Amino acid sequence: MSPRAADTPTGGSISTLAPSRPQTAGQWVRLVGNLLNLTTLLGLAVGAIGGATFRRGPRGLILGEGYRYAFPAAGAFTIGNVSTTARSWNDLLRELPTLLTHEERHTWQYLYCLGLPFYVLYTICMGWSWLRTGDRAARNLFERLAGLSDGGYRDLPTRSVGAGFRALFALLRPRRH
């Protein structure tokens, strides 16, 4: 069994978008911890700058919708306890019903990383994943622990580190016209 699903204090998968307070002591710790480490406030600020509107979500999450920028490049992204998308959560979850469960797992990662160090660690893991697979998520530890398929990602075979560096150097090579 994967450590992501049963071994996290999320209380299982999210089956509704109905707003609720945190349902477990762990979820309360996550809510307060991500406020104290400032990531939830950062999530609200990034979403507001991107034009998102917010609403209360399940388990103390905050859901942002209508984000207008192309970065980060994802169907949804989470900062602290704020999960934001360019679309509506109702529409998004019709296509990928497990996405909010995936995003909730990222909220725990912010807590475990004590906030902003998450970005350094996530970036390193994203680089490793690209080097090994050519994809930013397939071997990214954070995405794997959040559940690749729950987030709409594919598990890809690995390539050698040498092949990854050759692909990187090919991208950096000047193009001839």
C-alpha positions in Angstrom: 0.0 0.0 0.0 1.2 3.5 -0.8 2.2 5.7 2.2 0.2 8.6 0.8 -3.4 7.4 1.3 -3.7 5.6 4.6 -0.7 7.0 6.4 -1.7 10.7 6.3 -4.0 12.3 8.9 -6.4 13.6 6.2 -9.2 11.2 7.2 -9.4 9.5 3.8 -10.6 10.9 0.5 -12.7 14.0 0.1 -16.1 13.2 -1.3 -17.8 16.6 -1.2 -17.1 20.3 -1.7 -19.4 21.3 1.1 -17.7 23.7 3.5 -16.7 22.4 6.9 -14.4 23.1 9.7 -11.5 20.7 10.2 -12.9 17.2 11.1 -9.9 15.8 13.1 -7.4 17.1 15.6 -4.7 16.7 12.9 -6.7 18.9 10.5 -6.9 21.6 13.2 -3.1 21.4 13.7 -2.6 21.7 9.9 -5.0 24.7 9.7 -3.2 26.5 12.6 0.3 25.4 11.5 -0.1 26.6 7.9 -1.4 30.0 9.2 1.6 30.3 11.5 4.1 29.3 8.8 2.5 32.0 6.6 1.8 29.7 3.6 -2.0 30.0 3.9 -1.7 33.8 3.9 0.7 33.5 0.9 -1.9 31.3 -0.9 -4.6 33.8 -0.3 -2.3 36.6 -1.6 -1.3 34.7 -4.7 -4.9 33.8 -5.5 -6.1 37.3 -5.0 -3.4 38.7 -7.3 -4.5 36.2 -9.8 -8.1 37.3 -9.6 -9.4 34.2 -7.8 -12.5 34.3 -5.7 -12.5 32.2 -2.6 -14.9 30.1 -0.7 -14.7 27.7 2.3 -14.1 24.1 1.4 -14.2 20.8 3.2 -11.9 20.1 6.2 -10.9 23.7 6.7 -9.5 24.1 3.2 -10.0 27.3 1.2 -10.9 26.9 -2.4 -9.9 29.5 -5.0 -11.5 29.7 -8.4 -11.1 31.8 -11.5 -7.3 32.3 -11.2 -6.2 34.0 -14.4 -2.4 33.4 -14.8 -0.8 30.5 -16.6 1.8 30.0 -13.8 2.0 27.7 -12.1 1.3 25.3 -15.0 -1.3 23.0 -13.4 -5.0 22.3 -13.3 -4.9 23.3 -9.7 -2.2 24.3 -7.2 -2.0 24.5 -3.4 -0.3 27.0 -1.1 -0.8 26.3 2.6 -4.4 25.5 3.1 -5.5 27.3 -0.1 -6.2 25.2 -3.3 -6.7 27.3 -6.4 -7.7 26.7 -10.0 -8.4 28.7 -13.0 -11.7 26.8 -13.4 -14.5 26.0 -11.0 -13.9 23.2 -8.5 -17.2 21.7 -9.4 -16.2 21.4 -13.1 -12.7 20.3 -12.3 -13.8 17.5 -10.0 -16.3 16.2 -12.5 -13.3 15.4 -14.7 -10.9 14.3 -11.9 -12.9 13.4 -8.8 -9.8 12.7 -6.7 -8.0 16.0 -7.4 -9.0 17.7 -4.1 -7.8 14.7 -2.1 -4.4 15.1 -3.9 -4.3 18.8 -3.2 -5.2 18.3 0.5 -2.2 16.0 0.8 0.0 18.9 -0.4 -1.4 21.0 2.5 0.2 18.5 4.9 3.5 18.8 3.0 3.6 22.6 3.6 3.1 21.8 7.3 5.7 19.1 7.4 8.2 21.3 5.6 7.5 24.2 8.0 6.2 26.4 5.2 8.5 28.1 2.7 11.2 25.4 2.7 8.6 23.4 0.7 9.5 25.4 -2.4 13.2 24.6 -2.3 12.6 20.9 -1.7 9.7 20.7 -4.3 11.9 22.4 -6.9 14.8 19.9 -6.3 12.3 17.0 -6.6 10.8 18.5 -9.7 14.3 18.7 -11.3 15.1 15.2 -10.3 11.8 14.0 -11.8 12.5 15.8 -15.1 16.1 14.4 -15.2 14.9 10.8 -14.6 11.7 10.9 -16.7 11.4 14.1 -18.8 8.3 15.0 -16.7 8.2 17.3 -13.7 5.8 15.1 -11.7 6.4 11.4 -12.4 9.4 11.0 -10.0 8.7 14.1 -7.8 8.6 12.8 -4.3 5.9 15.4 -3.3 3.6 14.5 -6.2 4.1 10.7 -5.6 3.2 11.1 -1.9 0.2 13.2 -2.8 -0.9 10.4 -5.2 0.1 10.8 -8.9 -3.1 9.4 -10.4 -5.2 11.4 -7.9 -3.6 14.5 -9.2 -4.0 13.5 -12.9 -0.3 12.6 -13.4 1.1 9.6 -15.1 3.7 7.3 -13.6 6.4 7.1 -16.3 9.4 4.8 -16.6 12.8 6.2 -15.6 15.7 6.9 -17.9 19.3 6.8 -16.9 20.8 10.0 -15.3 23.1 10.2 -18.3 20.2 10.2 -20.7 18.6 12.9 -18.6 21.7 15.1 -18.8 21.9 14.5 -22.6 18.3 15.7 -22.9 19.1 18.7 -20.7 22.1 19.6 -22.8 20.1 19.2 -26.0 17.6 21.8 -24.7 20.4 24.2 -23.8 22.2 23.8 -27.2 21.7 26.9 -29.4 19.4 26.3 -32.3 20.7 26.7 -35.9 18.6 28.6 -38.3 
